[in-house]
Amino acid sequence: MEKEVTITDYTGLGAFEVSFEMLKLAEKNKKDNIFLNAGRGNPNWINTKARLAFNRLIEFGIKDSLRTIEKADMAGYTTLKGIGQRFEAFLEPDDDEIDKFLIDVMDYIEIDLKLNIDEVIKEFIDGAIGNNYPVPSRCLKNTEIILNRFMEKILYNGVHLEDKTQIFPTEGGTAAIVYIFNSLKRNKLVVPGDKIAINTPIFTPYLQLPGLSEFNLVETLITSDESDHWNIPETEIEKLSDPDIKAFFLVNPSNPGSKAFNQETLQALKRAVEKNPNLIIITDDVYGTFVQDFQSVYSVVPYNTILVYSFSKLFGATGWRLGLIAMQEDNVFDRLISELDPEDIEKLDKRYDIVTHDTAELPFIERIVADSRSVGLYHTAGLSTPQQIMEVLFAFTHLIHRKETDPYFEACESLIDERYQDLLKAMKLEPDNSKENAKYYTLVDIYHLAEIRFGKKFRTYLEENFDYLEFLLNLADKNGVVLMDGTGFGASSGTLRISQANLPTEDYYLIGKQIINLLKEYYSDYLKKRE
């Protein structure tokens, strides 16, 4: 006889691990419903233009390499002189939309960025082919310029930082976070026992990372609330004024709340930094492009902030693992390292002296690069060159529109909005159409929903008689719907996270209905017990 699954089977597991286990139940659900997994944030769309352009770079690169060596399946190497002209001659912009895009890219390189076209095209072609180590190790020369222009356009809301920012492309946002935490520890910027503030609710692994044995940091929660659209109350932000808090970690727009901070919150953070000038801020802005007029914390307090961005969500590229770290050249991290105890500085000098004999001049972002390859392999560090060029091509799909609207961005926002509206309509909830709402995720409080639909007494009954995971378990086991447990993100008990990214649009109305139908079953049992 098959073992009956209970909530105790999931006790102690992380939110994503619980979700993975519930997939097995949902696929064989008791009602034979269609299996609907809205737990993951992986988008079910892709950007086609950049991918097709990448193929054209490869095609031309092989053809151009045959100019120097052609034996069996062997081609040679590209040459710098005239490569831009050869590439332009290869393209057929009158007959092919992708070739027209690449001509627009070349125009942008020469007219807007004023870069040498031969140098840039050779970097693109060699990078796409992947025939050389990444040089420099941190970021290809022209790639950094282009990514800086893209980041300023999408995240800074008019603040000029591209000429002052250094970029380190990484294997997705996840690797960026791991690299940052590791180097903060290595360089004594945070040490075991230090206090680190985390804005909650937040992406589950970010709650878990500081407490791991290799970091052993003390967490201070800076709590946001749905009643204020997940902005941070000023009373919470004031906690950051405490000099004992060494670092502050946040996701903006938030995950799972899916809301961007408003100007009041951003300015309150700026005031907190003025009171605590040594505060380190790490902001993950992966969902920023889903909010119009978004402004990153990095653009408000760049001296204190490390920015993490990923191309995965907007461009449907989670499998490519494309992220980056961005830091201002003049920053608090380098200053704090210079102010360490002489003994610590001496130890760091020994750690990095195989990279440079002038370790005092080695900036923190280069230390992150070195640490990412255990220092000794610094000379072969850096994100693979094909991945770096893919980031550039994604960036160019937006940059070529200059000040015009980007139809791809608009299509992404429209798709997410339609799914969000259908979900809320099915549950008869009022949508939040504020400009700060990215709508990538929705948090649903089942206790609040129970009160709206069936009254306060039923809500009390539900809260007092059922563990918060039981509703989630039954939703998978009986109805075939997998959602994420919001409490694993630091949200209140009874909160479910729904991703509007990874299912066909028509499924979101069904998900809303399945949530309501299961609540009706609980309500029916409640009425029977009252008889």
N, C-alpha and C positions, 0 to 999 in steps of 0.2 A: 504494500500500500504506500502511495506517495506521501511523503512527510508534509504536513500542513505548515505553511510558512507563517511565521509570526514576526512581530516587530523586534523581538529579542534577537532574531537572526541578523539584524542590521545595527544593533547597538554598538557604538564605538567606531563605526566605519565613517569615512569622510563622505561628503555630499555626493561627489562624483562616483565613489565606489558603491554607494547605495543605489544611485541611478543605474549603474551597470548591472547590478543584481536584479533590479526590477525589470530590466529589459527582457530577461528570461521569462518572467511571469506574464508580461504584457503580450508577448508573441503568442502565448497559448492561453489567452484570457478566457475566463469562464463563460462569457457571453458571446464568444466568437466575433467580437467587434473588430473592425479594422484597427491594426496596430499603428499607434500614433506616438512617435517619440519626439517630444518638444523639449527635451532636456538639454541637449547640446547647443552651443552657439555657432556651430559650423554652418555658414550660409549655403543655400542650395542654388546659388547663381555664381557665375564667373564673369570676369571681364575678358572679352574675346580679343579686343584690339591689341592689347599689349602682348598677349600670347602669340598671336599671328605675326606680329612685328618681330618677336623674338625668333620665330622660325625663319624669317627673311634674313635676319642678321646671320644666323647659322649658315643658311644657304649661300649667301654672298661670301661669308668668311671662308668656307671650304673652297669655293671657286677662286677666291683671291689667293688662298694659300697654295693652290696648284701652280701658280705662276713661278714659284721658287723651287718646288720639288714635286714631281709626279711619278711615282713608282708603285705599281700594284694598287693597294688601298691606301697608300701613303701620300699625304700632301705635306707641304712645307710650312712656311711661316708668312705672315703678312708683312708688308713694308709700308713705312710711314708716308713717304713722298707720294702725293697724288691720290691717296686712298679715299679721301672725301669725294673727289671727282669721279673715281671709278665706281664708288658706291652709288652716286647719283645717276650715273649712266646705267647701272644695273637695274635701277628702279623704273617702274612703268606707272607713274602717277595718274595718267589719263585713263588707264584701263583697270586700275586696282586701288581699292579704298585704303588698303593697308600701306601700299607704297605711297599714296598721297599723304597719309599720316606721317610716314617717315620723312618725306620732303618737308612737311610742316615742322617736324622735330629739328631738321637741319636748319631751317630758317630761324627757329627759336634760338638755337645754339649760337648762330652768327649774329642775329639782330638783337635779341634780348639779353643774352648772356655774354656776347662779344668774346667768345672763345675760339681758339684755333680749330677749324673744322677737321683738319687731318688728324690732329692729336685726339680729339673727342671720338671720331669715328673709329680710329684704331683701338682706342680703349674699349669701345662698345664691341667691336668685332672680336678682338682677342679675349675680352671678358666673356662674351657669349660662348665662344668656342671652348674657353677654359684651358688654354694651352700654357698659361703662366701662373706662377704664384700670385696671390694678391699683393700688389706693391703700390703704395705703402701697405703695411700689414693692417692698419686700422681701416682705411677706406681708399678706394681708387680716387685719384686726384680730381678728375672732372665729375665723377659720380658724387663726391661730397658737395660740390658746388650746386649741382642740380637738385640733390635731395634737400639741401638747405633752402633753396628757392621754393620747393614744394611744401616743406614744413611751415615756412613763413606764411605761405598763401592759405593753407588749410587750418592752421592751429593758432596763429598769433593775433588774429583780429586787428591787423593794422600796425602792430608793434614791429619795428625793424630790428631783427636779430640775426639775419642770415649771414652777415659778414663777421659776426662775433661768435658763431656757434661751431663746435666741432662735433662730427658724427662718427659713430662706430656701428656699421651694419652688423646685425647678429642673427642667429638662427631662430628667428621669431621673438616675440615679446617675452616668452618664458625664459629663454636663454639670457636675454637682457637682464631680467630681474635676478636670476641666479648669479650672473657675473657681477652685478652691482653689489649684492649682499656679500659675496665672497671677498671682493676687493675692499669694501668698507671694513670688513673684519681684518683682512691682511694688513691694512694701513692704519689700524688702530683708531679709525674714526668712530667705530662702535666696538665695544668690548663686552664680554659676558657680564650681565647684570645691568647694563645700560637700559634706560627707558626708551622705547620707541612707540610713537603714537600711530594708530591705524584708524582711518575713517571707515566706519561700518554702517550698513552692510557692505561687504566687499567680496571679491572673487576668493573662493575658499582657500586655495593654496597660499594666498598672501596672508591669511590668518595663521596658517600652520607654520610657515617658513621661519619667522623670528624665534619661535619656541623650540626649534630643533636643537639637538645637543651641540652641534657645531657653532651655533650662534648664541643660544641661551639668553635671549634678550627679554626684558620685562615689557609686556604690552600695556599700553594705555589706550583705551578705546575712545575715539572721538565720534560720537554717535549722531547720525543723521536720522531724520524722521519723515515719514511720508506726508505728515500734516503740513510740512513746509517744502514739499516737492523735493525732498532729499537733500536740501541745502543744509549746511552745518550751522546750528544755532550759535550765536556769538558767545554764549556761555560755554559752549564746548570748545570753540576756537581759542578762547582765553586760556585753556589748559596748555596750549602750545607756547605761551609766554614763559612757562617754567623752564629755566635753563637746564634743569635735570633731564628734560626730554631732548634727546640728541637728534632724533629723526622723525619725520612724519611721512607716512605712506598712504597714497590715495589712488583711486581709479576715477577718472573724470572724462566723460559722463560715467556715472557709477554702474557697477555690475554687482548686484542685480537690479538696482533701482532705475537704471537707464536714464538718469537725469544729469544734466550739466549744471555746474555751479553758476548762480547768477552773480551780477556785479557786486552785490552787497557782501556775499561770501568771499569773493576774490579780494575785495578791499579789506575785509576783516582779517584774512590770511596775511595780507601785506603788513597790517598793523602788528600782528602777532610776531612776524619776523623782525620788525623794528625793535620789539621788546626782547626778542631772543635771536640776536644776529648770527649765532652759530648754528641755528637750526638747519638740518639737512632735510630736503624735501625730495621725494621720489614720486612722480606722477605718471600714471599709465593712461594715455589718451587715445587708446585704440578706437573708441567709439565716437571720437570728436567730429568726424566727418559726417555723422548722421544728424548733426545739430547745426542749423543755420546760425551764422555769426558766433560760432563757438570761440571761446578764448581759453587757452591753456594757462594753468598756474605758472608754467615756465615763463610766459610772456609778462607776467605780473611781478614775479620775484626771480628773475633768471640767475642772479648771483648765487642763490641758495638751492637751486632746483636742478635735478636730473630728469630729463624727459625720456619716456619710453613710448615708442610708437610701433604698431604692427600693420602691415598691409593685408593681413589675413582676412579680416571681416569685410571690408569695403570691396575688395577685389576678388573675393572668393578664392583665397590662396593659402588656406591653412596648411595644406600639404607641402607648399613651397618653403615654409618656415622663414618668413621674411619680416624682420624687425629691425629696430635701430635704437641706439642710445644717443641722446643729444645733450651737450653741455656747453655753457658759455665759457669762452676762453678764460675770462677773469671770474673766478668762482671761490666759494667758501671752502671747498674740498681741498684745493691746493694750499690755501692759507692755513687751514687747520693742520695739515700734514707738516707744514713748515714750523708750526708752533708746538709740535710734539716734544716730549722729553728727549734730551740728547741721546739717551740710551736706545730709545725706540727708533730715532732717526738713524742711528748707526746700524741697527739691525735691518732696517729697510734699505739702507745703502748697500749692504751686503746682498740682500735679496735681489736687487735690481741692477747690480753693477755689471752683470754680463750683457745687459741691454744698453747701458750708457755709463760712462765714468762720472757724468755730472747728474747724479740721481736727484739732486735738489731741483733740477730743471725739468725732471720727468713729470708731466702733468698727470693728474689722477686718471683721466680718460685713457692715457697710454698705459697706465698701470693696470687698468681693467683689461686692456688688450693683452698685455703680458701675462696677467694672472689667468686669463682664459685658456692659455696654453702652458700653464705651470712655469712661466717665465723662460725656461730653457728652450722652449719651442716658439718663442716670440717671433722669430724670423719667418715662421710658416703660419703665423696666426692670420686672422681675418676671415670674414665670410667668403665662401666660394665666389669666384668672379661671375659665373652665370647667375647666381642669386642676386648679386649686386646689380647686374645689368637688368634683371627682371624688375627690381625695385625702381630703377631709373625709368624703364618703359611704362610702368604703372603710373609713375609720377608725371610723365609727359602726356599721358592721356588726358590729364587735367590741366597741365600748364599751358598747352597750346591754345586753350580757350581764353587765355589772358584774363580780361575783365568780363568776358561773356559767361553766361550760365553754362554749366557742364551737363549735357543731357544724361550722361551716365550717372552722375551724382543724383540728378532729379529722379531717374528711374529707380535707383536704390531706395531713396526716401519714399517714393510713391508705393513701392511694393511692400515695404515694412509698414507703412501707414495703413494700407488696405487690410493687411493681416491683423494688425492691432485693432482696427475698428470692428472687424468681424468678430474677433474674440470677445471684446467688451459688449458688443451688441447681443451675443448669445447669452451672456450672463446678466444682461440688462443693467450694466454698470455704465456710469458716465465716463467717457474718455477724457484723458488729460491731453488737450491739444496745445499746451503751452509750448513756446519755442524751445525751451530747454529739454523737452522730452525727446530722446533719441528713438524711443519706441522699439528698440531692439529686443528688450525683454519687458515682461510685465510681471509684477509681483501681485499675487492675489492672496488676501488674508481670508482663509475659509471660515474663520469664526465671524469675521465682519460680514462676509457674504451670507452666512447662515442667519445672522440677525436681520439683515436687509430683507431676505426672502421669507423667513419664517418666524421672526420675532426674537426678542431678547432672552426669553426663558429657554428657547431651544439653543441659543448660543451658549448660555451658561451650562446647560446639560451636556453639550458637545465638548466644551472645555474641561468639564469636571470628570467626564467618563471615558474619554478617548485620548490616547497618546497622540502627539502631533504627527507621528509617522504613520499611524494606522490609516488615515484618510489617503495618504499617498500610496500606501501599500495596496489598499483596496481599489484605488483608481487604476493601478497597473494590473492587478490580479483579476479583477472582475470586468473592468471596462476597457482594458488594453491601452491606457494612456500613461505615458511616462513623463513626469515632470521632475524638477529639481526641488529638493528640500531647502527652503529659504533660510532655515535656522543654521544650516552649514555655512552660510554667507554672513552670519551674524544678525540676520533679521529676526523678528519676533516669532514665537512659537505659532505654528499654524499657517505660516506663509509659504506659498508655492511660487517657484520661478518658472515662467513660460518663455521659451525662446520663439520670437517671431521670424527666425532666420531660416530654419532648416526643413520646413515642410511645405508642400503645395498650399497655395493660398486658401483653397476651399476647405482645408482641414482645420483651420483655426476656429471656424464657427462650430465644427463638430467637437473640438476640444472643450469649448465653452459649454456646450450642451452636455457633454459627458460629466463635467464637474457639477453642473446643476442636477443632473439625474442622480448622481451618487449622493449628493446632499439630500435629495428627496427620499432616497432609501433610508438614510439615517433619520430623517424626520418622520417617516412612516413607523420605524421601530420606536421612536420616541413617543409617538401618539399611542401605540399599542401598550407601552409600559404605563401610560397614564390612565388607561381604561380600568 
